[in-house]
Amino acid sequence: MTISIAASLKLDTEDSATKCKSGSSPTPLLVSPQASQLDNVQQQLNKISFDLAPLATLVADVKSNKLEVWTH
């Protein structure tokens, strides 16, 4: 899901650049920082996803332990 969000943002940026009313193409200085910012955001989202991956197992373990405590 995070990849599609970043890709969508990138496509929206590219669409806006191609629909410029002046007819001139955007300068590289305007496009490059946005692309690098999107790459940075994507890297951060990937790291967060990786860091949170064990959370589902932890939640399942806690629920299992809670059930075990209440049933005994």
All heavy atoms as TSV, in Angstrom:
chain	resi	resn	atom	element	x	y	z
A	1	MET	N	N	0.823	-1.191	0.000
A	1	MET	CA	C	0.000	0.000	0.000
A	1	MET	C	C	0.866	1.253	0.000
A	1	MET	O	O	0.560	2.210	-0.672
A	1	MET	CB	C	-0.919	-0.023	1.203
A	1	MET	CG	C	-1.802	1.174	1.245
A	1	MET	SD	S	-3.081	0.921	2.467
A	1	MET	CE	C	-3.687	2.544	2.557
A	2	THR	N	N	1.947	1.266	0.732
A	2	THR	CA	C	2.793	2.450	0.785
A	2	THR	C	C	3.446	2.729	-0.558
A	2	THR	O	O	3.643	3.880	-0.907
A	2	THR	CB	C	3.879	2.308	1.861
A	2	THR	OG1	O	4.638	1.144	1.590
A	2	THR	CG2	C	3.265	2.261	3.234
A	3	ILE	N	N	3.750	1.684	-1.271
A	3	ILE	CA	C	4.362	1.889	-2.575
A	3	ILE	C	C	3.382	2.570	-3.511
A	3	ILE	O	O	3.733	3.483	-4.230
A	3	ILE	CB	C	4.856	0.546	-3.163
A	3	ILE	CG1	C	6.021	0.024	-2.314
A	3	ILE	CG2	C	5.292	0.717	-4.608
A	3	ILE	CD1	C	6.472	-1.353	-2.675
A	4	SER	N	N	2.132	2.158	-3.481
A	4	SER	CA	C	1.151	2.755	-4.379
A	4	SER	C	C	0.890	4.221	-4.030
A	4	SER	O	O	0.644	5.020	-4.914
A	4	SER	CB	C	-0.150	1.962	-4.373
A	4	SER	OG	O	-0.726	1.975	-3.092
A	5	ILE	N	N	0.976	4.576	-2.750
A	5	ILE	CA	C	0.797	5.971	-2.353
A	5	ILE	C	C	1.934	6.816	-2.900
A	5	ILE	O	O	1.716	7.863	-3.504
A	5	ILE	CB	C	0.703	6.110	-0.822
A	5	ILE	CG1	C	-0.589	5.469	-0.312
A	5	ILE	CG2	C	0.779	7.569	-0.395
A	5	ILE	CD1	C	-0.665	5.346	1.181
A	6	ALA	N	N	3.161	6.352	-2.714
A	6	ALA	CA	C	4.319	7.096	-3.216
A	6	ALA	C	C	4.280	7.178	-4.728
A	6	ALA	O	O	4.553	8.231	-5.309
A	6	ALA	CB	C	5.611	6.446	-2.741
A	7	ALA	N	N	3.918	6.081	-5.378
A	7	ALA	CA	C	3.839	6.078	-6.835
A	7	ALA	C	C	2.753	7.034	-7.308
A	7	ALA	O	O	2.929	7.755	-8.292
A	7	ALA	CB	C	3.563	4.668	-7.347
A	8	SER	N	N	1.639	7.065	-6.605
A	8	SER	CA	C	0.549	7.969	-6.958
A	8	SER	C	C	0.977	9.424	-6.826
A	8	SER	O	O	0.690	10.252	-7.697
A	8	SER	CB	C	-0.656	7.700	-6.065
A	8	SER	OG	O	-1.670	8.627	-6.324
A	9	LEU	N	N	1.691	9.729	-5.747
A	9	LEU	CA	C	2.183	11.094	-5.560
A	9	LEU	C	C	3.136	11.483	-6.676
A	9	LEU	O	O	3.091	12.591	-7.191
A	9	LEU	CB	C	2.875	11.234	-4.202
A	9	LEU	CG	C	1.969	11.185	-2.982
A	9	LEU	CD1	C	2.810	11.148	-1.715
A	9	LEU	CD2	C	1.026	12.355	-2.959
A	10	LYS	N	N	3.987	10.534	-7.055
A	10	LYS	CA	C	4.946	10.804	-8.123
A	10	LYS	C	C	4.218	11.039	-9.441
A	10	LYS	O	O	4.538	11.958	-10.185
A	10	LYS	CB	C	5.937	9.650	-8.247
A	10	LYS	CG	C	7.059	9.932	-9.208
A	10	LYS	CD	C	8.109	8.849	-9.162
A	10	LYS	CE	C	9.238	9.188	-10.098
A	10	LYS	NZ	N	10.307	8.207	-10.059
A	11	LEU	N	N	3.208	10.214	-9.727
A	11	LEU	CA	C	2.445	10.383	-10.960
A	11	LEU	C	C	1.693	11.703	-10.965
A	11	LEU	O	O	1.629	12.387	-11.985
A	11	LEU	CB	C	1.465	9.223	-11.144
A	11	LEU	CG	C	2.092	7.885	-11.520
A	11	LEU	CD1	C	1.026	6.797	-11.513
A	11	LEU	CD2	C	2.770	7.959	-12.869
A	12	ASP	N	N	1.115	12.084	-9.834
A	12	ASP	CA	C	0.420	13.367	-9.748
A	12	ASP	C	C	1.375	14.515	-10.015
A	12	ASP	O	O	1.032	15.475	-10.696
A	12	ASP	CB	C	-0.222	13.549	-8.373
A	12	ASP	CG	C	-1.444	12.662	-8.176
A	12	ASP	OD1	O	-1.965	12.144	-9.189
A	12	ASP	OD2	O	-1.859	12.490	-7.026
A	13	THR	N	N	2.583	14.430	-9.488
A	13	THR	CA	C	3.592	15.467	-9.708
A	13	THR	C	C	3.956	15.536	-11.177
A	13	THR	O	O	4.056	16.612	-11.748
A	13	THR	CB	C	4.854	15.171	-8.861
A	13	THR	OG1	O	4.469	15.097	-7.502
A	13	THR	CG2	C	5.889	16.263	-9.028
A	14	GLU	N	N	4.139	14.374	-11.811
A	14	GLU	CA	C	4.486	14.348	-13.231
A	14	GLU	C	C	3.337	14.886	-14.079
A	14	GLU	O	O	3.557	15.618	-15.038
A	14	GLU	CB	C	4.860	12.930	-13.655
A	14	GLU	CG	C	6.167	12.462	-13.053
A	14	GLU	CD	C	6.450	10.990	-13.306
A	14	GLU	OE1	O	5.603	10.302	-13.895
A	14	GLU	OE2	O	7.523	10.541	-12.894
A	15	ASP	N	N	2.090	14.532	-13.728
A	15	ASP	CA	C	0.931	15.045	-14.463
A	15	ASP	C	C	0.857	16.562	-14.371
A	15	ASP	O	O	0.601	17.244	-15.361
A	15	ASP	CB	C	-0.372	14.452	-13.917
A	15	ASP	CG	C	-0.724	13.117	-14.539
A	15	ASP	OD1	O	-0.058	12.733	-15.518
A	15	ASP	OD2	O	-1.661	12.478	-14.039
A	16	SER	N	N	1.072	17.098	-13.186
A	16	SER	CA	C	1.028	18.539	-12.995
A	16	SER	C	C	2.096	19.226	-13.826
A	16	SER	O	O	1.875	20.289	-14.400
A	16	SER	CB	C	1.225	18.891	-11.518
A	16	SER	OG	O	0.167	18.357	-10.754
A	17	ALA	N	N	3.256	18.606	-13.895
A	17	ALA	CA	C	4.358	19.189	-14.654
A	17	ALA	C	C	4.050	19.197	-16.149
A	17	ALA	O	O	4.383	20.152	-16.851
A	17	ALA	CB	C	5.654	18.423	-14.389
A	18	THR	N	N	3.388	18.147	-16.653
A	18	THR	CA	C	3.102	18.080	-18.085
A	18	THR	C	C	1.916	18.958	-18.469
A	18	THR	O	O	1.763	19.321	-19.632
A	18	THR	CB	C	2.826	16.629	-18.532
A	18	THR	OG1	O	1.741	16.112	-17.767
A	18	THR	CG2	C	4.054	15.773	-18.359
A	19	LYS	N	N	1.075	19.315	-17.509
A	19	LYS	CA	C	-0.095	20.137	-17.795
A	19	LYS	C	C	0.153	21.616	-17.505
A	19	LYS	O	O	-0.775	22.386	-17.364
A	19	LYS	CB	C	-1.289	19.654	-16.972
A	19	LYS	CG	C	-1.765	18.283	-17.364
A	19	LYS	CD	C	-2.915	17.843	-16.502
A	19	LYS	CE	C	-3.356	16.439	-16.870
A	19	LYS	NZ	N	-4.408	15.951	-16.017
A	20	CYS	N	N	1.387	21.995	-17.431
A	20	CYS	CA	C	1.742	23.378	-17.146
A	20	CYS	C	C	1.152	24.291	-18.222
A	20	CYS	O	O	1.308	24.055	-19.412
A	20	CYS	CB	C	3.265	23.507	-17.099
A	20	CYS	SG	S	3.820	25.168	-16.725
A	21	LYS	N	N	0.450	25.353	-17.826
A	21	LYS	CA	C	-0.246	26.226	-18.775
A	21	LYS	C	C	0.717	27.022	-19.651
A	21	LYS	O	O	0.383	27.397	-20.754
A	21	LYS	CB	C	-1.167	27.173	-18.024
A	21	LYS	CG	C	-2.360	26.475	-17.413
A	21	LYS	CD	C	-3.284	27.444	-16.736
A	21	LYS	CE	C	-4.455	26.685	-16.135
A	21	LYS	NZ	N	-5.393	27.561	-15.472
A	22	SER	N	N	1.909	27.288	-19.162
A	22	SER	CA	C	2.841	28.085	-19.953
A	22	SER	C	C	3.404	27.293	-21.125
A	22	SER	O	O	3.969	27.862	-22.045
A	22	SER	CB	C	3.992	28.586	-19.073
A	22	SER	OG	O	4.764	27.486	-18.631
A	23	GLY	N	N	3.261	25.974	-21.108
A	23	GLY	CA	C	3.751	25.162	-22.206
A	23	GLY	C	C	5.222	24.824	-22.080
A	23	GLY	O	O	5.743	24.026	-22.837
A	24	SER	N	N	5.909	25.415	-21.156
A	24	SER	CA	C	7.333	25.105	-20.990
A	24	SER	C	C	7.482	23.958	-20.004
A	24	SER	O	O	6.675	23.773	-19.107
A	24	SER	CB	C	8.091	26.335	-20.489
A	24	SER	OG	O	7.606	26.709	-19.221
A	25	SER	N	N	8.533	23.190	-20.190
A	25	SER	CA	C	8.768	22.077	-19.270
A	25	SER	C	C	9.357	22.620	-17.972
A	25	SER	O	O	10.028	23.648	-17.958
A	25	SER	CB	C	9.707	21.058	-19.912
A	25	SER	OG	O	10.950	21.664	-20.183
A	26	PRO	N	N	9.098	21.950	-16.863
A	26	PRO	CA	C	9.618	22.415	-15.578
A	26	PRO	C	C	11.140	22.329	-15.535
A	26	PRO	O	O	11.740	21.500	-16.205
A	26	PRO	CB	C	9.002	21.456	-14.566
A	26	PRO	CG	C	8.596	20.264	-15.345
A	26	PRO	CD	C	8.342	20.723	-16.753
A	27	THR	N	N	11.730	23.194	-14.773
A	27	THR	CA	C	13.184	23.174	-14.654
A	27	THR	C	C	13.601	21.990	-13.796
A	27	THR	O	O	12.871	21.591	-12.896
A	27	THR	CB	C	13.702	24.480	-14.005
A	27	THR	OG1	O	13.129	24.577	-12.704
A	27	THR	CG2	C	13.342	25.694	-14.830
A	28	PRO	N	N	14.763	21.421	-14.053
A	28	PRO	CA	C	15.226	20.279	-13.262
A	28	PRO	C	C	15.323	20.600	-11.774
A	28	PRO	O	O	15.154	19.731	-10.955
A	28	PRO	CB	C	16.605	19.970	-13.839
A	28	PRO	CG	C	16.584	20.530	-15.219
A	28	PRO	CD	C	15.656	21.713	-15.160
A	29	LEU	N	N	15.555	21.850	-11.428
A	29	LEU	CA	C	15.652	22.204	-10.024
A	29	LEU	C	C	14.324	22.005	-9.293
A	29	LEU	O	O	14.297	21.718	-8.107
A	29	LEU	CB	C	16.118	23.657	-9.870
A	29	LEU	CG	C	17.529	23.972	-10.362
A	29	LEU	CD1	C	17.817	25.466	-10.259
A	29	LEU	CD2	C	18.545	23.177	-9.565
A	30	LEU	N	N	13.210	22.144	-9.994
A	30	LEU	CA	C	11.905	21.962	-9.372
A	30	LEU	C	C	11.517	20.486	-9.284
A	30	LEU	O	O	10.848	20.077	-8.362
A	30	LEU	CB	C	10.833	22.722	-10.151
A	30	LEU	CG	C	10.957	24.247	-10.170
A	30	LEU	CD1	C	9.875	24.852	-11.059
A	30	LEU	CD2	C	10.855	24.807	-8.762
A	31	VAL	N	N	11.935	19.683	-10.241
A	31	VAL	CA	C	11.541	18.282	-10.290
A	31	VAL	C	C	12.438	17.423	-9.404
A	31	VAL	O	O	11.963	16.582	-8.677
A	31	VAL	CB	C	11.551	17.764	-11.749
A	31	VAL	CG1	C	11.265	16.287	-11.801
A	31	VAL	CG2	C	10.550	18.537	-12.578
A	32	SER	N	N	13.742	17.636	-9.428
A	32	SER	CA	C	14.680	16.777	-8.701
A	32	SER	C	C	14.438	16.738	-7.193
A	32	SER	O	O	14.415	15.652	-6.632
A	32	SER	CB	C	16.122	17.197	-8.996
A	32	SER	OG	O	16.403	16.986	-10.353
A	33	PRO	N	N	14.258	17.867	-6.524
A	33	PRO	CA	C	14.030	17.768	-5.077
A	33	PRO	C	C	12.769	16.977	-4.739
A	33	PRO	O	O	12.753	16.230	-3.785
A	33	PRO	CB	C	13.897	19.218	-4.620
A	33	PRO	CG	C	14.618	19.996	-5.649
A	33	PRO	CD	C	14.389	19.247	-6.935
A	34	GLN	N	N	11.732	17.106	-5.533
A	34	GLN	CA	C	10.503	16.370	-5.251
A	34	GLN	C	C	10.731	14.868	-5.410
A	34	GLN	O	O	10.261	14.085	-4.595
A	34	GLN	CB	C	9.381	16.843	-6.150
A	34	GLN	CG	C	8.916	18.249	-5.826
A	34	GLN	CD	C	7.854	18.747	-6.780
A	34	GLN	OE1	O	7.516	18.088	-7.746
A	34	GLN	NE2	N	7.331	19.935	-6.517
A	35	ALA	N	N	11.451	14.479	-6.446
A	35	ALA	CA	C	11.723	13.062	-6.664
A	35	ALA	C	C	12.575	12.509	-5.526
A	35	ALA	O	O	12.306	11.419	-5.018
A	35	ALA	CB	C	12.421	12.860	-8.009
A	36	SER	N	N	13.563	13.255	-5.100
A	36	SER	CA	C	14.409	12.767	-4.011
A	36	SER	C	C	13.635	12.755	-2.696
A	36	SER	O	O	13.853	11.875	-1.855
A	36	SER	CB	C	15.673	13.618	-3.876
A	36	SER	OG	O	15.358	14.941	-3.471
A	37	GLN	N	N	12.721	13.705	-2.521
A	37	GLN	CA	C	11.899	13.701	-1.318
A	37	GLN	C	C	10.976	12.483	-1.300
A	37	GLN	O	O	10.787	11.856	-0.262
A	37	GLN	CB	C	11.074	14.986	-1.220
A	37	GLN	CG	C	11.898	16.206	-0.868
A	37	GLN	CD	C	11.090	17.494	-0.977
A	37	GLN	OE1	O	10.009	17.516	-1.539
A	37	GLN	NE2	N	11.643	18.571	-0.435
A	38	LEU	N	N	10.424	12.141	-2.456
A	38	LEU	CA	C	9.571	10.952	-2.546
A	38	LEU	C	C	10.373	9.687	-2.252
A	38	LEU	O	O	9.893	8.786	-1.567
A	38	LEU	CB	C	8.915	10.857	-3.920
A	38	LEU	CG	C	7.802	11.858	-4.196
A	38	LEU	CD1	C	7.327	11.732	-5.642
A	38	LEU	CD2	C	6.645	11.667	-3.247
A	39	ASP	N	N	11.597	9.640	-2.774
A	39	ASP	CA	C	12.452	8.489	-2.493
A	39	ASP	C	C	12.748	8.392	-1.000
A	39	ASP	O	O	12.727	7.302	-0.422
A	39	ASP	CB	C	13.764	8.575	-3.281
A	39	ASP	CG	C	13.565	8.348	-4.773
A	39	ASP	OD1	O	12.525	7.767	-5.159
A	39	ASP	OD2	O	14.456	8.747	-5.543
A	40	ASN	N	N	13.002	9.532	-0.373
A	40	ASN	CA	C	13.283	9.563	1.060
A	40	ASN	C	C	12.055	9.106	1.860
A	40	ASN	O	O	12.179	8.304	2.788
A	40	ASN	CB	C	13.714	10.966	1.480
A	40	ASN	CG	C	14.157	11.034	2.924
A	40	ASN	OD1	O	14.630	10.047	3.477
A	40	ASN	ND2	N	14.013	12.190	3.535
A	41	VAL	N	N	10.894	9.590	1.484
A	41	VAL	CA	C	9.657	9.195	2.160
A	41	VAL	C	C	9.435	7.693	1.985
A	41	VAL	O	O	9.069	6.989	2.937
A	41	VAL	CB	C	8.444	9.994	1.636
A	41	VAL	CG1	C	7.138	9.400	2.121
A	41	VAL	CG2	C	8.564	11.452	2.046
A	42	GLN	N	N	9.658	7.181	0.777
A	42	GLN	CA	C	9.485	5.748	0.519
A	42	GLN	C	C	10.438	4.930	1.385
A	42	GLN	O	O	10.043	3.912	1.961
A	42	GLN	CB	C	9.713	5.430	-0.958
A	42	GLN	CG	C	9.472	3.969	-1.300
A	42	GLN	CD	C	8.034	3.557	-1.086
A	42	GLN	OE1	O	7.122	4.214	-1.564
A	42	GLN	NE2	N	7.814	2.467	-0.370
A	43	GLN	N	N	11.682	5.366	1.512
A	43	GLN	CA	C	12.651	4.662	2.355
A	43	GLN	C	C	12.206	4.666	3.813
A	43	GLN	O	O	12.311	3.650	4.513
A	43	GLN	CB	C	14.040	5.284	2.225
A	43	GLN	CG	C	14.705	5.011	0.892
A	43	GLN	CD	C	16.024	5.750	0.738
A	43	GLN	OE1	O	16.405	6.567	1.570
A	43	GLN	NE2	N	16.733	5.464	-0.345
A	44	GLN	N	N	11.701	5.796	4.276
A	44	GLN	CA	C	11.230	5.875	5.657
A	44	GLN	C	C	10.025	4.970	5.881
A	44	GLN	O	O	9.936	4.295	6.911
A	44	GLN	CB	C	10.885	7.320	6.019
A	44	GLN	CG	C	12.099	8.227	6.124
A	44	GLN	CD	C	11.718	9.684	6.339
A	44	GLN	OE1	O	10.561	10.070	6.242
A	44	GLN	NE2	N	12.716	10.509	6.630
A	45	LEU	N	N	9.100	4.942	4.929
A	45	LEU	CA	C	7.932	4.060	5.048
A	45	LEU	C	C	8.344	2.592	5.039
A	45	LEU	O	O	7.791	1.780	5.793
A	45	LEU	CB	C	6.938	4.332	3.917
A	45	LEU	CG	C	6.175	5.650	4.016
A	45	LEU	CD1	C	5.368	5.885	2.743
A	45	LEU	CD2	C	5.284	5.675	5.231
A	46	ASN	N	N	9.307	2.244	4.199
A	46	ASN	CA	C	9.796	0.868	4.167
A	46	ASN	C	C	10.415	0.488	5.501
A	46	ASN	O	O	10.195	-0.619	6.000
A	46	ASN	CB	C	10.814	0.676	3.044
A	46	ASN	CG	C	10.177	0.716	1.667
A	46	ASN	OD1	O	8.968	0.560	1.522
A	46	ASN	ND2	N	10.990	0.942	0.653
A	47	LYS	N	N	11.178	1.401	6.100
A	47	LYS	CA	C	11.805	1.133	7.397
A	47	LYS	C	C	10.742	0.965	8.480
A	47	LYS	O	O	10.814	0.050	9.299
A	47	LYS	CB	C	12.772	2.247	7.786
A	47	LYS	CG	C	13.503	1.969	9.095
A	47	LYS	CD	C	14.400	3.096	9.509
A	47	LYS	CE	C	15.149	2.816	10.783
A	47	LYS	NZ	N	14.396	2.239	11.877
A	48	ILE	N	N	9.744	1.827	8.477
A	48	ILE	CA	C	8.669	1.724	9.464
A	48	ILE	C	C	7.933	0.393	9.307
A	48	ILE	O	O	7.657	-0.291	10.295
A	48	ILE	CB	C	7.685	2.911	9.334
A	48	ILE	CG1	C	8.374	4.205	9.785
A	48	ILE	CG2	C	6.421	2.666	10.141
A	48	ILE	CD1	C	7.605	5.461	9.441
A	49	SER	N	N	7.631	0.004	8.078
A	49	SER	CA	C	6.952	-1.271	7.829
A	49	SER	C	C	7.794	-2.434	8.335
A	49	SER	O	O	7.277	-3.359	8.971
A	49	SER	CB	C	6.679	-1.450	6.340
A	49	SER	OG	O	5.767	-0.487	5.896
A	50	PHE	N	N	9.091	-2.381	8.060
A	50	PHE	CA	C	9.994	-3.435	8.519
A	50	PHE	C	C	10.049	-3.476	10.037
A	50	PHE	O	O	9.998	-4.552	10.649
A	50	PHE	CB	C	11.397	-3.203	7.936
A	50	PHE	CG	C	12.402	-4.231	8.359
A	50	PHE	CD1	C	12.430	-5.482	7.757
A	50	PHE	CD2	C	13.323	-3.954	9.358
A	50	PHE	CE1	C	13.353	-6.438	8.152
A	50	PHE	CE2	C	14.253	-4.903	9.763
A	50	PHE	CZ	C	14.268	-6.148	9.158
A	51	ASP	N	N	10.145	-2.302	10.676
A	51	ASP	CA	C	10.219	-2.227	12.137
A	51	ASP	C	C	8.934	-2.715	12.804
A	51	ASP	O	O	8.971	-3.283	13.899
A	51	ASP	CB	C	10.513	-0.795	12.600
A	51	ASP	CG	C	11.927	-0.340	12.254
A	51	ASP	OD1	O	12.780	-1.194	11.921
A	51	ASP	OD2	O	12.185	0.883	12.319
A	52	LEU	N	N	7.790	-2.508	12.162
A	52	LEU	CA	C	6.507	-2.887	12.752
A	52	LEU	C	C	6.077	-4.316	12.417
A	52	LEU	O	O	5.108	-4.810	12.981
A	52	LEU	CB	C	5.414	-1.920	12.314
A	52	LEU	CG	C	5.532	-0.494	12.858
A	52	LEU	CD1	C	4.420	0.376	12.301
A	52	LEU	CD2	C	5.498	-0.485	14.379
A	53	ALA	N	N	6.787	-4.976	11.533
A	53	ALA	CA	C	6.411	-6.326	11.117
A	53	ALA	C	C	6.234	-7.289	12.292
A	53	ALA	O	O	5.263	-8.054	12.324
A	53	ALA	CB	C	7.422	-6.872	10.106
A	54	PRO	N	N	7.119	-7.284	13.302
A	54	PRO	CA	C	6.949	-8.214	14.428
A	54	PRO	C	C	5.761	-7.879	15.332
A	54	PRO	O	O	5.386	-8.682	16.180
A	54	PRO	CB	C	8.252	-8.089	15.220
A	54	PRO	CG	C	9.214	-7.376	14.343
A	54	PRO	CD	C	8.402	-6.587	13.379
A	55	LEU	N	N	5.163	-6.720	15.157
A	55	LEU	CA	C	4.071	-6.298	16.027
A	55	LEU	C	C	2.872	-7.252	15.968
A	55	LEU	O	O	2.260	-7.551	16.991
A	55	LEU	CB	C	3.638	-4.873	15.680
A	55	LEU	CG	C	2.610	-4.229	16.588
A	55	LEU	CD1	C	3.111	-4.165	18.026
A	55	LEU	CD2	C	2.266	-2.842	16.092
A	56	ALA	N	N	2.538	-7.740	14.804
A	56	ALA	CA	C	1.394	-8.647	14.666
A	56	ALA	C	C	1.608	-9.910	15.487
A	56	ALA	O	O	0.683	-10.394	16.158
A	56	ALA	CB	C	1.170	-8.990	13.194
A	57	THR	N	N	2.813	-10.447	15.454
A	57	THR	CA	C	3.123	-11.634	16.252
A	57	THR	C	C	3.040	-11.326	17.733
A	57	THR	O	O	2.516	-12.122	18.526
A	57	THR	CB	C	4.525	-12.169	15.893
A	57	THR	OG1	O	4.570	-12.428	14.496
A	57	THR	CG2	C	4.859	-13.426	16.652
A	58	LEU	N	N	3.544	-10.169	18.124
A	58	LEU	CA	C	3.504	-9.766	19.529
A	58	LEU	C	C	2.065	-9.644	20.020
A	58	LEU	O	O	1.716	-10.127	21.098
A	58	LEU	CB	C	4.246	-8.439	19.721
A	58	LEU	CG	C	4.256	-7.859	21.128
A	58	LEU	CD1	C	4.943	-8.803	22.100
A	58	LEU	CD2	C	4.930	-6.501	21.132
A	59	VAL	N	N	1.216	-9.032	19.238
A	59	VAL	CA	C	-0.197	-8.881	19.609
A	59	VAL	C	C	-0.847	-10.258	19.749
A	59	VAL	O	O	-1.579	-10.506	20.718
A	59	VAL	CB	C	-0.949	-8.010	18.572
A	59	VAL	CG1	C	-2.447	-8.067	18.786
A	59	VAL	CG2	C	-0.450	-6.576	18.629
A	60	ALA	N	N	-0.574	-11.147	18.823
A	60	ALA	CA	C	-1.142	-12.500	18.898
A	60	ALA	C	C	-0.656	-13.219	20.154
A	60	ALA	O	O	-1.440	-13.904	20.832
A	60	ALA	CB	C	-0.779	-13.295	17.646
A	61	ASP	N	N	0.627	-13.068	20.485
A	61	ASP	CA	C	1.172	-13.693	21.698
A	61	ASP	C	C	0.517	-13.144	22.955
A	61	ASP	O	O	0.193	-13.894	23.885
A	61	ASP	CB	C	2.689	-13.493	21.773
A	61	ASP	CG	C	3.452	-14.291	20.720
A	61	ASP	OD1	O	2.852	-15.195	20.109
A	61	ASP	OD2	O	4.651	-13.989	20.512
A	62	VAL	N	N	0.324	-11.839	23.007
A	62	VAL	CA	C	-0.311	-11.217	24.177
A	62	VAL	C	C	-1.742	-11.712	24.317
A	62	VAL	O	O	-2.191	-12.051	25.418
A	62	VAL	CB	C	-0.244	-9.673	24.088
A	62	VAL	CG1	C	-1.131	-9.020	25.139
A	62	VAL	CG2	C	1.192	-9.190	24.219
A	63	LYS	N	N	-2.470	-11.773	23.208
A	63	LYS	CA	C	-3.853	-12.268	23.258
A	63	LYS	C	C	-3.889	-13.716	23.731
A	63	LYS	O	O	-4.746	-14.098	24.532
A	63	LYS	CB	C	-4.519	-12.138	21.885
A	63	LYS	CG	C	-4.881	-10.717	21.524
A	63	LYS	CD	C	-5.542	-10.655	20.155
A	63	LYS	CE	C	-5.934	-9.243	19.798
A	63	LYS	NZ	N	-6.562	-9.168	18.470
A	64	SER	N	N	-2.967	-14.517	23.246
A	64	SER	CA	C	-2.899	-15.916	23.640
A	64	SER	C	C	-2.594	-16.037	25.133
A	64	SER	O	O	-3.228	-16.829	25.844
A	64	SER	CB	C	-1.828	-16.635	22.821
A	64	SER	OG	O	-1.657	-17.952	23.275
A	65	ASN	N	N	-1.639	-15.257	25.613
A	65	ASN	CA	C	-1.291	-15.282	27.035
A	65	ASN	C	C	-2.450	-14.801	27.892
A	65	ASN	O	O	-2.717	-15.362	28.956
A	65	ASN	CB	C	-0.044	-14.436	27.308
A	65	ASN	CG	C	1.212	-15.069	26.756
A	65	ASN	OD1	O	1.255	-16.261	26.484
A	65	ASN	ND2	N	2.244	-14.260	26.572
A	66	LYS	N	N	-3.136	-13.772	27.438
A	66	LYS	CA	C	-4.289	-13.244	28.180
A	66	LYS	C	C	-5.377	-14.310	28.278
A	66	LYS	O	O	-5.951	-14.532	29.349
A	66	LYS	CB	C	-4.818	-11.994	27.484
A	66	LYS	CG	C	-5.976	-11.343	28.182
A	66	LYS	CD	C	-6.422	-10.097	27.436
A	66	LYS	CE	C	-7.652	-9.490	28.055
A	66	LYS	NZ	N	-8.123	-8.321	27.312
A	67	LEU	N	N	-5.641	-14.973	27.172
A	67	LEU	CA	C	-6.648	-16.037	27.157
A	67	LEU	C	C	-6.235	-17.168	28.092
A	67	LEU	O	O	-7.054	-17.693	28.841
A	67	LEU	CB	C	-6.837	-16.553	25.730
A	67	LEU	CG	C	-7.887	-17.646	25.534
A	67	LEU	CD1	C	-9.267	-17.126	25.897
A	67	LEU	CD2	C	-7.858	-18.132	24.110
A	68	GLU	N	N	-4.954	-17.520	28.074
A	68	GLU	CA	C	-4.455	-18.597	28.921
A	68	GLU	C	C	-4.589	-18.245	30.398
A	68	GLU	O	O	-4.980	-19.073	31.221
A	68	GLU	CB	C	-2.985	-18.890	28.589
A	68	GLU	CG	C	-2.416	-20.082	29.313
A	68	GLU	CD	C	-0.991	-20.363	28.889
A	68	GLU	OE1	O	-0.681	-20.211	27.697
A	68	GLU	OE2	O	-0.200	-20.729	29.766
A	69	VAL	N	N	-4.295	-16.998	30.754
A	69	VAL	CA	C	-4.396	-16.553	32.148
A	69	VAL	C	C	-5.850	-16.592	32.606
A	69	VAL	O	O	-6.140	-17.027	33.720
A	69	VAL	CB	C	-3.793	-15.135	32.320
A	69	VAL	CG1	C	-4.168	-14.545	33.654
A	69	VAL	CG2	C	-2.286	-15.185	32.153
A	70	TRP	N	N	-6.769	-16.143	31.776
A	70	TRP	CA	C	-8.174	-16.059	32.175
A	70	TRP	C	C	-8.878	-17.423	32.181
A	70	TRP	O	O	-9.906	-17.593	32.830
A	70	TRP	CB	C	-8.939	-15.092	31.277
A	70	TRP	CG	C	-8.587	-13.667	31.613
A	70	TRP	CD1	C	-7.762	-12.863	30.933
A	70	TRP	CD2	C	-9.060	-12.915	32.738
A	70	TRP	NE1	N	-7.668	-11.632	31.560
A	70	TRP	CE2	C	-8.458	-11.635	32.668
A	70	TRP	CE3	C	-9.917	-13.199	33.791
A	70	TRP	CZ2	C	-8.692	-10.651	33.606
A	70	TRP	CZ3	C	-10.150	-12.210	34.737
A	70	TRP	CH2	C	-9.536	-10.947	34.636
A	71	THR	N	N	-8.343	-18.384	31.435
A	71	THR	CA	C	-8.995	-19.706	31.390
A	71	THR	C	C	-8.470	-20.651	32.457
A	71	THR	O	O	-9.018	-21.717	32.639
A	71	THR	CB	C	-8.851	-20.359	29.998
A	71	THR	OG1	O	-7.470	-20.487	29.678
A	71	THR	CG2	C	-9.599	-19.551	28.961
A	72	HIS	N	N	-7.383	-20.296	33.122
A	72	HIS	CA	C	-6.825	-21.182	34.163
A	72	HIS	C	C	-7.062	-20.622	35.529
A	72	HIS	O	O	-7.051	-19.727	36.053
A	72	HIS	CB	C	-5.329	-21.420	33.936
A	72	HIS	CG	C	-5.080	-22.317	32.787
A	72	HIS	ND1	N	-4.901	-21.848	31.513
A	72	HIS	CD2	C	-4.992	-23.667	32.680
A	72	HIS	CE1	C	-4.692	-22.851	30.684
A	72	HIS	NE2	N	-4.735	-23.982	31.372
